[in-house]
Amino acid sequence: MTASERLRAVEDAVAQLRSELGAAGVTLPSLRMDPVSAAGMDPYPLVELGRCNLDTALRLVAVLHHARK
């Protein structure tokens, strides 16, 4: 996978994750591609989920709990 393909893949993943979380009522304000891992030769750049407040953490817990059922 070329560098530009890796960048596109991680940008797409971040966009999809943001969209799906948003549809579930969860917003991770710091969600983004990790620029350091994306710039390197790592075949799988990292996605930073970032920091969130307590309300967002509890919403995420509720969504994940519901998804398991």
N, C-alpha and C positions, 0 to 999 in steps of 0.2 A: 504494500500500500504506500503510495507516495505521500509526501508531507501535506500537500493540498488535499488529498483524499482523507487523510487522518483528521485534518482541521474541519473539513466539511462533515465528516461522520460525527465528531464530538459536538459540533455546533448543532447538528440535527438532533442528536440525543438530548442536548440541553433544552432545545426548543420543545421537543416532544414531552420531556419530563415536566417542564414548566406548564405546558398546556394541560397535561393530565392531572397534575397537582392542582392547578387552578380550577379545573372542572370539579375536583373533589373539595374545593373550598380551602385549599392550602397554598399559601404563597411563601416561598423561601426567598427572602430579599437578596441574599448573597449568592444565589444559584448562578454558576458560570463555569466556563471551561477554565481549567488550570493552565495558565499561559506557559509556565515552565515546562510541564510535561508535554504540552502540545508542540513546543519549539524543539524538543529533542527528538531522538530517533526511536523513542519508546513506541511500540506498535499500538499501544492502547493508552491514549492520553487520559488524564484524570478529569473527572467532573467534580468541582467543588460545590458541596451542598451548602456550605457556609453556616453562618450563625442565624439563630431565630429566637424569638421571644417565647415565653412559656405558653402563651395561647396557641401559637403556631405549632409548637412541639406537641401539645395535647391534641390539636386537630389532626396532626400527622399520625399520632398513636391511634386515634379513633378510625381514621381511614384504613390504616393497616390492619387493625383488629377486624373491622367490617369485611375487608377483602379476604380474610382467612376463612370466613364463615361460608 
